[in-house]
């Protein structure tokens, strides 16, 4: 009687036995290459880093639009306070930039972590 054959998935990084898989693309990974909870496999992470220049262009456009809207809002604030808020208005305007950039990057990371990319063969379906 032939010995039982056990199929084992191979790690995409080192070729060893893989018990885990990337939650985004499904590539098998071993214990040593298993990404942390807030990360994905090396291939997915490099894809996220490659898309950063495109995100920076979007961030710049968002900063320009929010700056314009903040200038208008702060103008009305200065008018409403009779010029009393004139010293605080630039601090509010320029102090908002890091917060806006952080929120945009956090949003992009959250979207990336929730992406599901299917690699490999399509799912089987019944053909009549």
MMTF fields as JSON, N, C-alpha, C and O atoms, coordinates in Angstrom:
{
  "mmtfVersion": "1.0.0",
  "mmtfProducer": "UNKNOWN",
  "numBonds": 511,
  "numAtoms": 512,
  "numGroups": 128,
  "numChains": 1,
  "numModels": 1,
  "chainsPerModel": [1],
  "groupsPerChain": [128],
  "chainIdList": ["A"],
  "bondAtomList": [4, 2, 8, 6, 12, 10, 16, 14, 20, 18, 24, 22, 28, 26, 32, 30, 36, 34, 40, 38, 44, 42, 48, 46, 52, 50, 56, 54, 60, 58, 64, 62, 68, 66, 72, 70, 76, 74, 80, 78, 84, 82, 88, 86, 92, 90, 96, 94, 100, 98, 104, 102, 108, 106, 112, 110, 116, 114, 120, 118, 124, 122, 128, 126, 132, 130, 136, 134, 140, 138, 144, 142, 148, 146, 152, 150, 156, 154, 160, 158, 164, 162, 168, 166, 172, 170, 176, 174, 180, 178, 184, 182, 188, 186, 192, 190, 196, 194, 200, 198, 204, 202, 208, 206, 212, 210, 216, 214, 220, 218, 224, 222, 228, 226, 232, 230, 236, 234, 240, 238, 244, 242, 248, 246, 252, 250, 256, 254, 260, 258, 264, 262, 268, 266, 272, 270, 276, 274, 280, 278, 284, 282, 288, 286, 292, 290, 296, 294, 300, 298, 304, 302, 308, 306, 312, 310, 316, 314, 320, 318, 324, 322, 328, 326, 332, 330, 336, 334, 340, 338, 344, 342, 348, 346, 352, 350, 356, 354, 360, 358, 364, 362, 368, 366, 372, 370, 376, 374, 380, 378, 384, 382, 388, 386, 392, 390, 396, 394, 400, 398, 404, 402, 408, 406, 412, 410, 416, 414, 420, 418, 424, 422, 428, 426, 432, 430, 436, 434, 440, 438, 444, 442, 448, 446, 452, 450, 456, 454, 460, 458, 464, 462, 468, 466, 472, 470, 476, 474, 480, 478, 484, 482, 488, 486, 492, 490, 496, 494, 500, 498, 504, 502, 508, 506],
  "bondOrderList": [1, 1, 1, 1, 1, 1, 1, 1, 1, 1, 1, 1, 1, 1, 1, 1, 1, 1, 1, 1, 1, 1, 1, 1, 1, 1, 1, 1, 1, 1, 1, 1, 1, 1, 1, 1, 1, 1, 1, 1, 1, 1, 1, 1, 1, 1, 1, 1, 1, 1, 1, 1, 1, 1, 1, 1, 1, 1, 1, 1, 1, 1, 1, 1, 1, 1, 1, 1, 1, 1, 1, 1, 1, 1, 1, 1, 1, 1, 1, 1, 1, 1, 1, 1, 1, 1, 1, 1, 1, 1, 1, 1, 1, 1, 1, 1, 1, 1, 1, 1, 1, 1, 1, 1, 1, 1, 1, 1, 1, 1, 1, 1, 1, 1, 1, 1, 1, 1, 1, 1, 1, 1, 1, 1, 1, 1, 1],
  "groupList": [{"groupName": "UNK", "atomNameList": ["N", "CA", "C", "O"], "elementList": ["N", "C", "C", "O"], "formalChargeList": [0, 0, 0, 0], "bondAtomList": [1, 0, 2, 1, 3, 2], "bondOrderList": [1, 1, 2], "singleLetterCode": "X", "chemCompType": "L-PEPTIDE LINKING"}],
  "groupTypeList": [0, 0, 0, 0, 0, 0, 0, 0, 0, 0, 0, 0, 0, 0, 0, 0, 0, 0, 0, 0, 0, 0, 0, 0, 0, 0, 0, 0, 0, 0, 0, 0, 0, 0, 0, 0, 0, 0, 0, 0, 0, 0, 0, 0, 0, 0, 0, 0, 0, 0, 0, 0, 0, 0, 0, 0, 0, 0, 0, 0, 0, 0, 0, 0, 0, 0, 0, 0, 0, 0, 0, 0, 0, 0, 0, 0, 0, 0, 0, 0, 0, 0, 0, 0, 0, 0, 0, 0, 0, 0, 0, 0, 0, 0, 0, 0, 0, 0, 0, 0, 0, 0, 0, 0, 0, 0, 0, 0, 0, 0, 0, 0, 0, 0, 0, 0, 0, 0, 0, 0, 0, 0, 0, 0, 0, 0, 0, 0],
  "groupIdList": [1, 2, 3, 4, 5, 6, 7, 8, 9, 10, 11, 12, 13, 14, 15, 16, 17, 18, 19, 20, 21, 22, 23, 24, 25, 26, 27, 28, 29, 30, 31, 32, 33, 34, 35, 36, 37, 38, 39, 40, 41, 42, 43, 44, 45, 46, 47, 48, 49, 50, 51, 52, 53, 54, 55, 56, 57, 58, 59, 60, 61, 62, 63, 64, 65, 66, 67, 68, 69, 70, 71, 72, 73, 74, 75, 76, 77, 78, 79, 80, 81, 82, 83, 84, 85, 86, 87, 88, 89, 90, 91, 92, 93, 94, 95, 96, 97, 98, 99, 100, 101, 102, 103, 104, 105, 106, 107, 108, 109, 110, 111, 112, 113, 114, 115, 116, 117, 118, 119, 120, 121, 122, 123, 124, 125, 126, 127, 128],
  "secStructList": [7, 7, 7, 7, 7, 7, 7, 7, 7, 5, 7, 6, 6, 6, 7, 1, 5, 7, 7, 3, 3, 7, 6, 6, 6, 7, 7, 3, 3, 7, 6, 6, 6, 7, 7, 7, 6, 6, 7, 7, 7, 2, 2, 2, 2, 2, 2, 2, 2, 2, 6, 2, 2, 2, 2, 2, 2, 2, 2, 2, 2, 2, 2, 2, 2, 2, 2, 2, 2, 2, 2, 2, 2, 2, 2, 2, 2, 2, 2, 2, 6, 6, 6, 6, 6, 2, 2, 2, 2, 2, 2, 2, 2, 2, 2, 2, 2, 2, 2, 2, 2, 2, 2, 2, 2, 2, 2, 2, 2, 2, 2, 2, 2, 2, 7, 7, 7, 7, 7, 1, 1, 7, 7, 7, 7, 7, 7, 7],
  "xCoordList": [0.837, 0.0, 0.895, 1.815, 0.636, 1.485, 1.283, 0.213, 2.342, 2.286, 1.372, 1.26, 0.732, -0.16, 0.655, 1.711, 0.144, 0.817, 0.098, -1.126, 0.885, 0.313, 0.723, 1.909, -0.25, 0.03, 0.284, -0.487, 1.351, 1.73, 1.931, 2.606, 1.334, 1.543, 2.921, 3.395, 3.556, 4.893, 4.833, 4.033, 5.697, 5.79, 6.243, 7.153, 5.601, 5.951, 7.311, 7.939, 7.779, 9.055, 10.243, 11.273, 10.105, 11.273, 11.067, 12.039, 9.864, 9.617, 9.394, 9.225, 9.39, 9.149, 7.666, 6.842, 7.343, 5.962, 5.181, 5.606, 4.05, 3.263, 1.952, 1.166, 1.733, 0.478, -0.458, -1.654, 0.062, -0.716, -0.799, -0.12, -1.635, -1.687, -1.967, -2.548, -1.549, -1.793, -3.296, -3.948, -3.843, -5.286, -5.708, -6.899, -4.76, -5.106, -5.052, -5.998, -3.931, -3.757, -3.854, -4.007, -3.767, -3.904, -2.634, -2.686, -1.487, -0.237, 0.122, 0.017, 0.545, 0.907, 2.224, 3.163, 2.271, 3.481, 3.712, 2.765, 4.982, 5.33, 5.288, 5.007, 5.57, 5.548, 6.546, 6.239, 7.727, 8.743, 8.441, 8.914, 7.673, 7.322, 5.887, 5.398, 5.226, 3.841, 3.825, 4.52, 3.046, 3.012, 2.239, 1.394, 2.538, 1.806, 0.361, 0.019, -0.464, -1.904, -2.184, -3.09, -1.402, -1.627, -0.788, -0.666, -0.22, 0.604, 0.062, -0.834, 0.626, 0.332, 1.657, 2.713, 1.613, 2.844, 3.79, 3.39, 5.028, 6.043, 5.652, 5.902, 5.046, 4.629, 3.539, 3.585, 2.571, 1.487, 2.009, 1.596, 2.914, 3.476, 4.296, 4.251, 5.04, 5.802, 4.858, 5.15, 3.747, 2.733, 2.165, 1.945, 1.925, 1.417, 2.441, 2.061, 3.716, 4.758, 4.917, 5.189, 4.751, 4.876, 3.77, 3.965, 2.607, 1.485, 1.564, 0.71, 2.547, 2.643, 2.774, 2.117, 3.568, 3.64, 2.279, 1.988, 1.465, 0.123, -0.727, -1.509, -0.573, -1.317, -0.86, -1.679, 0.441, 0.95, 0.361, 0.102, 0.152, -0.496, -1.916, -2.355, -2.621, -3.975, -3.949, -4.796, -2.983, -2.862, -2.634, -3.212, -1.801, -1.537, -2.816, -3.101, -3.581, -4.836, -5.822, -6.509, -5.886, -6.778, -6.321, -7.15, -5.013, -4.501, -4.822, -5.166, -4.714, -5.04, -6.523, -6.873, -7.387, -8.825, -9.212, -10.024, -8.648, -8.972, -8.385, -8.971, -7.238, -6.66, -7.571, -7.791, -8.091, -9.005, -10.251, -10.688, -10.814, -12.025, -11.719, -12.541, -10.552, -10.176, -9.923, -10.284, -9.316, -9.086, -10.418, -10.566, -11.37, -12.694, -13.352, -13.903, -13.299, -13.913, -13.216, -13.879, -11.894, -11.15, -11.36, -11.32, -11.578, -11.896, -13.188, -13.27, -14.194, -15.45, -15.279, -15.943, -14.401, -14.119, -13.462, -13.81, -12.514, -11.842, -12.835, -12.809, -13.712, -14.735, -15.697, -16.08, -16.085, -17.042, -16.446, -17.172, -15.149, -14.519, -13.948, -13.31, -14.154, -13.643, -12.132, -11.53, -11.514, -10.059, -9.371, -8.146, -10.127, -9.531, -8.892, -7.945, -9.385, -8.861, -7.786, -7.364, -7.34, -6.36, -5.03, -4.358, -4.638, -3.386, -3.457, -2.44, -4.651, -4.826, -5.107, -4.852, -5.62, -6.027, -4.889, -5.104, -3.692, -2.613, -2.211, -1.86, -2.261, -1.937, -2.939, -2.562, -4.198, -5.229, -5.013, -5.09, -4.742, -4.566, -3.375, -3.527, -2.207, -0.999, -0.924, -0.258, -1.581, -1.626, -2.508, -2.383, -3.401, -4.303, -3.637, -4.118, -2.546, -1.901, -1.434, -1.753, -0.693, -0.264, -1.435, -1.389, -2.473, -3.647, -4.328, -4.714, -4.475, -5.117, -4.285, -4.833, -2.962, -2.09, -2.125, -2.153, -2.126, -2.193, -3.508, -3.512, -4.602, -5.909, -5.978, -6.54, -5.414, -5.413, -4.582, -4.996, -3.411, -2.553, -3.202, -3.126, -3.833, -4.53, -5.689, -5.929, -6.387, -7.496, -6.995, -7.598, -5.877, -5.303, -4.833, -5.009, -4.237, -3.766, -4.932, -4.861, -6.007, -7.192, -7.812, -8.222, -7.878, -8.404, -7.52, -8.017, -6.207, -5.275, -5.429, -5.442, -5.544, -5.667, -6.962, -7.026, -7.992, -9.271, -9.412, -10.379, -8.464, -8.533, -8.394, -7.673, -9.083, -8.945, -8.606, -9.427, -7.406, -6.949, -6.8, -6.118, -7.413, -7.36, -6.266, -6.251, -5.356, -4.257, -4.444, -4.844, -4.164, -4.245, -5.411, -5.876, -5.861, -6.932, -8.267, -8.482, -9.169, -10.492, -11.245, -10.866, -12.314, -13.085, -13.756, -14.127, -13.899, -14.522, -16.019, -16.653, -16.558, -17.995, -18.509, -17.761, -19.743, -20.354, -20.726, -21.426, -20.251, -20.543, -21.435, -21.093, -22.542, -23.472, -23.404, -24.127],
  "yCoordList": [-1.169, 0.0, 1.25, 1.343, 2.212, 3.403, 4.286, 4.308, 5.001, 5.909, 7.084, 7.513, 7.585, 8.728, 9.961, 10.243, 10.669, 11.869, 13.074, 13.19, 13.949, 15.152, 16.349, 16.571, 17.104, 18.3, 19.459, 19.688, 20.175, 21.301, 22.52, 22.451, 23.625, 24.871, 25.418, 25.31, 26.004, 26.541, 28.047, 28.741, 28.536, 29.967, 30.693, 30.24, 31.814, 32.581, 33.248, 33.582, 33.447, 34.131, 33.173, 33.443, 32.046, 31.177, 29.755, 29.009, 29.364, 28.022, 26.978, 25.798, 27.395, 26.461, 26.137, 26.603, 25.352, 24.981, 26.199, 26.873, 26.476, 27.672, 27.285, 26.509, 27.834, 27.608, 28.807, 28.681, 29.948, 31.19, 31.691, 31.187, 32.681, 33.339, 34.823, 35.224, 35.615, 37.056, 37.286, 36.692, 38.133, 38.363, 39.236, 39.329, 39.875, 40.713, 39.921, 39.944, 39.216, 38.544, 37.03, 36.364, 36.48, 35.044, 34.248, 33.018, 34.902, 34.172, 33.458, 34.047, 32.195, 31.464, 31.98, 32.291, 32.063, 32.498, 31.61, 31.12, 31.408, 30.585, 31.441, 32.638, 30.812, 31.533, 32.682, 33.752, 32.474, 33.526, 34.701, 35.811, 34.48, 35.551, 36.044, 36.852, 35.564, 35.981, 37.455, 37.851, 38.271, 39.701, 39.959, 39.159, 41.072, 41.481, 41.798, 41.887, 41.962, 42.17, 43.404, 43.397, 44.461, 45.711, 45.794, 46.867, 44.69, 44.618, 43.538, 42.775, 43.492, 42.444, 41.845, 42.228, 40.918, 40.249, 41.273, 42.397, 40.869, 41.785, 42.318, 43.483, 41.482, 41.911, 42.983, 43.973, 42.784, 43.766, 45.071, 46.152, 44.973, 46.176, 46.981, 48.211, 46.304, 47.043, 47.688, 48.768, 47.05, 47.654, 48.915, 49.911, 48.88, 50.055, 51.192, 52.346, 50.892, 51.925, 52.487, 53.676, 51.647, 52.126, 53.102, 53.972, 52.969, 53.862, 55.191, 56.053, 55.384, 56.6, 57.875, 58.858, 57.93, 59.177, 59.622, 60.818, 58.699, 59.059, 59.606, 60.537, 59.02, 59.52, 60.921, 61.741, 61.216, 62.537, 63.621, 64.73, 63.318, 64.28, 64.559, 65.709, 63.514, 63.677, 64.469, 65.336, 64.177, 64.905, 66.392, 67.236, 66.71, 68.112, 68.816, 69.933, 68.158, 68.763, 68.954, 69.973, 67.98, 68.097, 69.236, 69.987, 69.374, 70.468, 71.831, 72.763, 71.949, 73.219, 73.549, 74.68, 72.559, 72.804, 73.103, 73.994, 72.38, 72.658, 73.987, 74.664, 74.371, 75.676, 76.799, 77.77, 76.661, 77.688, 77.78, 78.875, 76.641, 76.676, 77.189, 77.895, 76.847, 77.37, 78.87, 79.573, 79.376, 80.815, 81.554, 82.591, 81.035, 81.667, 81.617, 82.617, 80.467, 80.337, 81.24, 81.874, 81.3, 82.148, 83.627, 84.448, 83.971, 85.353, 85.785, 86.878, 84.914, 85.238, 85.251, 86.027, 84.407, 84.414, 85.724, 86.298, 86.192, 87.462, 88.602, 89.505, 88.581, 89.631, 89.589, 90.633, 88.396, 88.265, 88.709, 89.201, 88.547, 88.944, 90.347, 90.794, 91.042, 92.413, 92.472, 93.45, 91.436, 91.395, 90.747, 90.622, 90.333, 89.719, 88.372, 87.99, 87.649, 86.317, 86.377, 85.345, 87.589, 87.732, 87.069, 86.561, 87.06, 86.429, 84.916, 84.24, 84.379, 82.939, 82.287, 81.094, 83.033, 82.475, 81.754, 80.641, 82.335, 81.59, 80.32, 79.319, 80.355, 79.154, 78.043, 76.879, 78.397, 77.403, 76.846, 75.637, 77.745, 77.325, 76.376, 75.276, 76.783, 75.971, 74.815, 73.818, 74.92, 73.82, 72.677, 71.552, 72.966, 71.927, 71.016, 69.906, 71.457, 70.666, 69.295, 68.299, 69.196, 67.854, 66.944, 65.736, 67.528, 66.728, 66.191, 65.023, 67.031, 66.609, 65.525, 64.525, 65.714, 64.714, 63.391, 62.326, 63.453, 62.23, 61.494, 60.273, 62.21, 61.579, 60.962, 59.88, 61.637, 61.095, 59.822, 58.851, 59.819, 58.627, 57.479, 56.324, 57.795, 56.773, 56.173, 54.967, 57.009, 56.535, 55.637, 54.605, 56.042, 55.217, 53.871, 52.844, 53.869, 52.619, 51.703, 50.491, 52.287, 51.506, 50.876, 49.715, 51.639, 51.081, 49.961, 48.938, 50.154, 49.132, 47.853, 46.758, 47.982, 46.805, 46.051, 44.841, 46.752, 46.082, 45.531, 44.827, 45.842, 45.327, 43.816, 43.235, 43.201, 41.759, 41.567, 41.829, 41.114, 40.897, 39.407, 38.738, 38.888, 37.453, 37.143, 37.673, 36.278, 35.854, 34.378, 33.609, 33.99, 32.571, 32.289, 33.156, 31.063, 30.617, 31.185, 31.406, 31.427, 31.882, 30.757, 29.591, 31.104, 30.089, 29.173, 29.597, 27.912, 26.927, 27.215, 27.662, 26.952, 27.114, 25.982, 25.398, 25.707, 24.62, 25.111, 26.113, 24.399, 24.749, 23.662, 22.483, 24.022, 23.031, 22.956, 22.169],
  "zCoordList": [0.0, 0.0, 0.0, 0.812, -0.9, -0.967, 0.277, 0.885, 0.621, 1.772, 1.452, 0.304, 2.476, 2.298, 1.895, 2.461, 0.927, 0.438, 1.036, 0.978, 1.601, 2.205, 1.355, 1.113, 0.911, 0.126, 1.077, 2.009, 0.841, 1.688, 0.792, -0.235, 1.199, 0.452, 0.775, 1.906, -0.225, -0.043, 0.146, -0.482, 1.027, 1.306, 0.034, -0.659, -0.257, -1.453, -1.315, -2.32, -0.074, 0.142, 0.174, -0.442, 0.895, 1.08, 0.554, 0.444, 0.233, -0.28, 0.79, 0.482, 2.045, 3.14, 3.277, 2.489, 4.264, 4.527, 5.024, 5.962, 4.398, 4.731, 5.398, 4.854, 6.577, 7.297, 7.195, 7.459, 6.821, 6.772, 5.34, 4.446, 5.144, 3.839, 4.051, 5.059, 3.095, 3.133, 3.014, 2.155, 3.86, 3.812, 2.639, 2.342, 1.968, 0.818, -0.487, -1.275, -0.71, -2.002, -1.918, -2.942, -0.723, -0.563, -0.793, -0.794, -0.99, -1.165, 0.137, 1.213, 0.05, 1.269, 1.85, 1.118, 3.197, 3.896, 5.107, 5.721, 5.447, 6.606, 7.875, 7.817, 9.017, 10.29, 10.327, 10.854, 9.777, 9.836, 8.898, 9.141, 7.844, 6.908, 7.091, 6.301, 8.117, 8.373, 8.761, 9.697, 8.058, 8.384, 9.676, 10.08, 10.307, 11.503, 11.126, 9.947, 12.125, 11.895, 11.043, 10.209, 11.255, 10.516, 9.239, 8.646, 8.822, 7.615, 6.685, 7.046, 5.48, 4.52, 4.066, 4.569, 3.13, 2.681, 2.03, 1.727, 1.826, 1.288, -0.082, -0.39, -0.897, -2.232, -2.158, -2.889, -1.284, -1.126, -0.534, -0.953, 0.44, 1.057, 0.048, 0.058, -0.816, -1.832, -2.842, -3.355, -3.131, -4.006, -3.374, -4.063, -2.058, -1.346, -1.397, -1.591, -1.23, -1.289, -2.699, -2.861, -3.719, -5.104, -5.463, -6.312, -4.826, -5.134, -4.388, -4.598, -3.536, -2.734, -3.572, -3.231, -4.637, -5.416, -5.961, -5.987, -6.385, -6.865, -5.726, -5.92, -4.528, -3.377, -3.001, -2.586, -3.138, -2.788, -3.681, -3.216, -4.935, -5.836, -5.349, -5.325, -4.965, -4.442, -3.143, -2.927, -2.279, -1.014, -1.265, -0.58, -2.235, -2.549, -2.99, -2.556, -3.851, -4.312, -3.157, -3.082, -2.271, -1.113, -0.209, 0.305, -0.009, 0.815, 0.216, 0.943, -1.092, -1.747, -1.553, -1.217, -1.763, -1.618, -0.175, 0.072, 0.773, 2.171, 2.622, 3.467, 2.073, 2.413, 1.957, 2.681, 0.764, 0.243, 1.118, 1.472, 1.461, 2.29, 3.699, 4.283, 4.256, 5.566, 5.528, 6.473, 4.468, 4.349, 4.323, 4.97, 3.589, 3.543, 4.919, 5.379, 5.573, 6.896, 7.914, 8.735, 7.866, 8.799, 8.509, 9.426, 7.267, 6.917, 7.605, 8.166, 7.555, 8.229, 9.748, 10.435, 10.277, 11.71, 12.129, 13.161, 11.328, 11.625, 11.536, 12.372, 10.54, 10.422, 11.609, 12.135, 12.026, 13.125, 14.456, 15.319, 14.634, 15.896, 15.826, 16.779, 14.745, 14.613, 14.554, 14.998, 14.012, 13.877, 15.058, 15.063, 16.056, 17.239, 16.965, 17.653, 15.981, 15.66, 14.587, 14.067, 14.254, 13.181, 13.52, 12.622, 14.773, 15.157, 15.199, 15.045, 15.407, 15.524, 14.172, 14.004, 13.217, 11.926, 11.196, 10.717, 11.09, 10.412, 11.156, 10.53, 12.493, 13.263, 12.987, 12.858, 12.897, 12.591, 11.187, 10.966, 10.242, 8.847, 8.703, 8.172, 9.163, 8.961, 9.944, 9.664, 11.071, 12.021, 11.562, 12.046, 10.628, 10.133, 9.095, 8.864, 8.466, 7.412, 7.889, 7.24, 8.992, 9.427, 9.787, 9.552, 10.352, 10.722, 9.471, 9.423, 8.475, 7.22, 6.54, 6.077, 6.475, 5.845, 6.596, 5.979, 7.915, 8.708, 8.457, 8.295, 8.424, 8.183, 6.781, 6.608, 5.793, 4.43, 4.345, 3.712, 4.979, 4.949, 5.723, 5.304, 6.839, 7.619, 6.822, 6.873, 6.1, 5.262, 4.132, 3.836, 3.498, 2.421, 2.964, 2.31, 4.152, 4.752, 5.108, 4.905, 5.64, 5.989, 4.744, 4.765, 3.674, 2.418, 1.895, 1.423, 1.979, 1.523, 2.337, 1.774, 3.653, 4.504, 4.262, 4.479, 3.816, 3.592, 2.172, 1.879, 1.29, -0.086, -0.1, 0.711, -1.019, -1.242, -2.712, -3.591, -2.962, -4.328, -4.535, -3.759, -5.548, -5.791, -6.799, -7.91, -6.389, -7.245, -7.54, -6.665, -8.742, -9.082, -10.01, -10.75, -9.946, -10.83, -10.388, -9.196, -11.333, -10.94, -10.255, -10.366, -9.546, -8.859, -9.881, -10.976, -9.494, -10.364, -10.473, -9.518, -11.639, -11.823, -12.719, -13.503, -12.586, -13.337, -14.731, -14.878, -15.758, -17.14, -17.691, -17.608, -18.235, -18.792, -20.272, -20.884]
}
